[in-house]
Amino acid sequence: MKNLVADVSGRVQGVGFRHFVEQMGVQLEIDARAENMDDGTVHVVASGDEQRLLRLVELLRQGSRYSSVDHVDYTIMDGCG
């Protein structure tokens, strides 16, 4: 099990991006959560299989239908258990 921490910048607030992240987590069968930050970014935390987390990063870069992603800064690390 691995953990992903990502910060997504661009037009990612007020466009359903958090819901998009959670839905992608369901589709990928990983636990994924997103939170709007005061600086306009979205902070994503996810855990699961490393290949699925890397697929999530690809999806974050593509963004949701109404978002426009400029940059995804992420780290994948070993999880507990």
Rosetta blueprint (number, residue, H / E / L):
1 M L
2 K E
3 N E
4 L E
5 V E
6 A E
7 D E
8 V E
9 S E
10 G E
11 R E
12 V L
13 Q L
14 G L
15 V L
16 G L
17 F H
18 R H
19 H H
20 F H
21 V H
22 E H
23 Q H
24 M H
25 G H
26 V H
27 Q H
28 L H
29 E L
30 I L
31 D E
32 A E
33 R E
34 A E
35 E E
36 N E
37 M L
38 D L
39 D L
40 G L
41 T L
42 V E
43 H E
44 V E
45 V E
46 A E
47 S E
48 G E
49 D L
50 E H
51 Q H
52 R H
53 L H
54 L H
55 R H
56 L H
57 V H
58 E H
59 L H
60 L H
61 R H
62 Q H
63 G L
64 S L
65 R L
66 Y L
67 S L
68 S E
69 V E
70 D E
71 H E
72 V E
73 D E
74 Y E
75 T E
76 I E
77 M E
78 D E
79 G L
80 C L
81 G L
